[in-house]
Amino acid sequence: MALWMEKGSEPLTDSEKADLDAISALKESAAFELKEKGNQYVKMGKKHYSDAIDCYTRAIDQKALSDSETSLLFSNRAHVNLLLGNFRRALSDSEEAIKLSPTNLKALYRAAKASLSLNLLSEAKSHCENGIKQDPDNQELKKLLRQIDSLKLEQEQREAQVSMAVSEAKNLLSVVESRGYKIGKAMFRELVGLRKPVLDKSNILHWPLSNMFSESSPPLPWDIENNYTRKDIELYYEATKGGCLSKKKILHYFLEGTAASNVEDIGDEGDDAVQDSNGLSSSGSSKWIKVNEKRTLHDVLKEPNFIIQGIPVPFQFSDV
């Protein structure tokens, strides 16, 4: 009998051909029955969606239908996967349906929907446009295309903002390095927030400062003894043991509060941590360095033992 013929062999007799025709007819009939049963399961609601997928899968596995009919099976299974939120499977099934029948509008629509759900906007737009070529008056596809175009515009604007933020941060890092400044871990964030240096169009670097006052003296509004008059205060910075941040960490610091604050891949900046600065005690102790007020901020920040903890934080003491 033809049923027991080896795979790939051709029927030799009319009887074998008749047997094969009968088997093909049975498989075709079974495939159509499974397709209709799957459609019924879809109409019965979510509880039966898995049964519908099983029926469509078994119908496909019969391998007895034409390309256009098999395309419908893949498209139907894609529909159920969309309803279940299985967007990756839905996209795969839709694309299989399109390969078998490029004019399958439902498959093109479902491919666009699945791509959109996966945030594959370019792919979603392509599927929509291919569908509209087949049916220029298809309102569902046109509506979906408008939604995709709107999201693509938002995405492109967001990407432009991220690109600009990363570019500005890298430029700022380059200037900081060229001027010999050392950036350490930001301190006093609860007081200074996300304040950071700003590079203007004239390539002038503007540093925000946070002045700290001696804990042993009252704040300025309460300075009833006038200990903090201009002639009675001295300016110091605290030189502490610790390494500078790597380029990558400095870039992430500069990007905080920007459109690129959550970007992980910011280019080829290596994690090249800088070693402990010169002149600092290996025991981790700190020392106070008095600032000569005639020196510029640039000269002070370049000191080997001055690590900028986010922003410069000078301390003011009264010599009274």
Buried (B, 14 or more C-beta within 10 A) or exposed (E): EBEEBEEEEEBEEEEBEEBBEEBEEEBBEBBBBBBEBBBEBBEEEEEBBEBBBBBBBBBBEBEBBEEEBBBBBBBBBBBBBBBBEBBEBBBBBBBBBBEBBEBBBBBBBBBBBBBBBBEBBEBBBBBBBBBBEEBEEBEBBBEBBEBBEEBBEEEEEEEEEBEEBBEBBBEBBEBBEEEEBBBBBBBEEEEBBEBBBEBEEEEEBEBEEBEBBBEEBBEEEEBEEEBBEEEEBEBBBBBBBBBBBBBBBBBBBBBBEBBBEEBEEBEEBEEEEBEEBEEBEEEEEEEEBEBEEEEEEEEBBBBEBBBBBBBBBBBBBBEE
